[in-house]
Amino acid sequence: MMGTDRTGAKIDAAMAKGEARVCVGCYRCSALASDVETARARCTPEGRCRVGAIISRGGREVRDVWLEASTGLVKLMRQSDAYAGRNRRSDARGG
């Protein structure tokens, strides 16, 4: 990733793409972008960077937004469990 201004613009563009895909028709949806330093710290050796997250369905679904630096490709990766590892079935049964 080159300059800070360009990187910030790339992050903003990636978040806008992700929000347009996930938040269609959903009024309880939030896009939370990372700052440039945090995004750079979350880059893989292959050049993919986690640039933010999108929270939808009232907080029940969370998707990480990944940006491939060389191509500008935006990927949305659904977090497996937005409840931090709690087993919903056992919670629903009371045990």
C-alpha positions as CSV (number, residue, x, y, z in Angstrom):
1,M,0.0,0.0,0.0
2,M,1.5,3.3,-1.1
3,G,0.6,6.7,0.5
4,T,-1.6,7.3,3.4
5,D,-4.1,9.4,1.4
6,R,-4.4,6.7,-1.3
7,T,-4.7,4.0,1.3
8,G,-7.5,5.8,3.1
9,A,-9.3,6.2,-0.1
10,K,-8.9,2.5,-0.9
11,I,-10.3,1.6,2.6
12,D,-13.3,4.0,2.1
13,A,-14.0,2.5,-1.4
14,A,-13.7,-1.1,0.0
15,M,-16.1,-0.3,2.9
16,A,-18.6,1.3,0.5
17,K,-18.5,-1.8,-1.7
18,G,-19.1,-4.1,1.2
19,E,-21.9,-1.9,2.7
20,A,-23.6,-1.9,-0.7
21,R,-23.5,-5.7,-0.8
22,V,-24.6,-6.4,2.8
23,C,-26.8,-3.5,3.8
24,V,-29.4,-3.7,1.0
25,G,-32.8,-3.1,2.5
26,C,-31.5,-3.3,6.1
27,Y,-31.8,-0.2,8.2
28,R,-29.9,-1.8,11.2
29,C,-26.5,-2.0,9.4
30,S,-23.2,-0.4,10.3
31,A,-19.9,-0.2,8.4
32,L,-16.9,0.2,10.8
33,A,-13.7,1.1,8.9
34,S,-10.3,0.7,10.3
35,D,-7.8,3.5,10.3
36,V,-4.7,3.2,8.0
37,E,-2.3,2.0,10.7
38,T,-4.6,-0.7,11.9
39,A,-5.4,-1.9,8.4
40,R,-1.6,-2.1,7.7
41,A,-1.1,-4.1,10.9
42,R,-3.7,-6.6,9.8
43,C,-2.2,-7.4,6.4
44,T,-1.1,-10.9,5.5
45,P,2.2,-11.7,3.7
46,E,0.1,-12.3,0.5
47,G,-1.0,-8.6,0.5
48,R,-4.6,-9.0,1.8
49,C,-5.6,-6.5,4.5
50,R,-8.6,-6.5,6.9
51,V,-9.9,-3.0,6.5
52,G,-13.0,-3.1,8.6
53,A,-16.2,-4.9,9.5
54,I,-19.9,-4.6,8.7
55,I,-22.5,-5.4,11.3
56,S,-25.9,-6.3,10.1
57,R,-29.2,-7.7,11.2
58,G,-29.1,-5.8,14.5
59,G,-25.7,-7.2,15.5
60,R,-26.5,-10.8,14.7
61,E,-24.2,-11.0,11.7
62,V,-20.7,-9.6,11.3
63,R,-18.6,-9.7,8.2
64,D,-15.0,-8.7,8.0
65,V,-14.0,-6.6,4.9
66,W,-10.8,-7.7,3.3
67,L,-9.0,-5.7,0.6
68,E,-6.4,-7.3,-1.8
69,A,-3.9,-4.5,-2.1
70,S,-2.5,-5.4,-5.6
71,T,-5.9,-5.8,-7.4
72,G,-8.3,-3.8,-5.3
73,L,-10.6,-6.9,-4.9
74,V,-12.9,-6.7,-1.9
75,K,-13.9,-9.8,-0.1
76,L,-16.5,-10.2,2.7
77,M,-15.8,-13.0,5.2
78,R,-18.6,-13.8,7.5
79,Q,-17.5,-14.3,11.1
80,S,-18.5,-17.8,12.3
81,D,-20.2,-16.7,15.5
82,A,-21.0,-13.1,16.4
83,Y,-21.6,-14.2,20.0
84,A,-17.9,-14.9,20.8
85,G,-18.1,-18.6,20.9
86,R,-21.3,-19.1,22.8
87,N,-23.3,-22.2,21.7
88,R,-26.8,-20.9,20.9
89,R,-28.5,-24.2,21.2
90,S,-27.3,-24.9,24.8
91,D,-28.1,-21.2,25.7
92,A,-31.6,-21.6,24.4
93,R,-32.2,-24.7,26.5
94,G,-30.8,-23.1,29.6
95,G,-27.7,-25.1,30.0
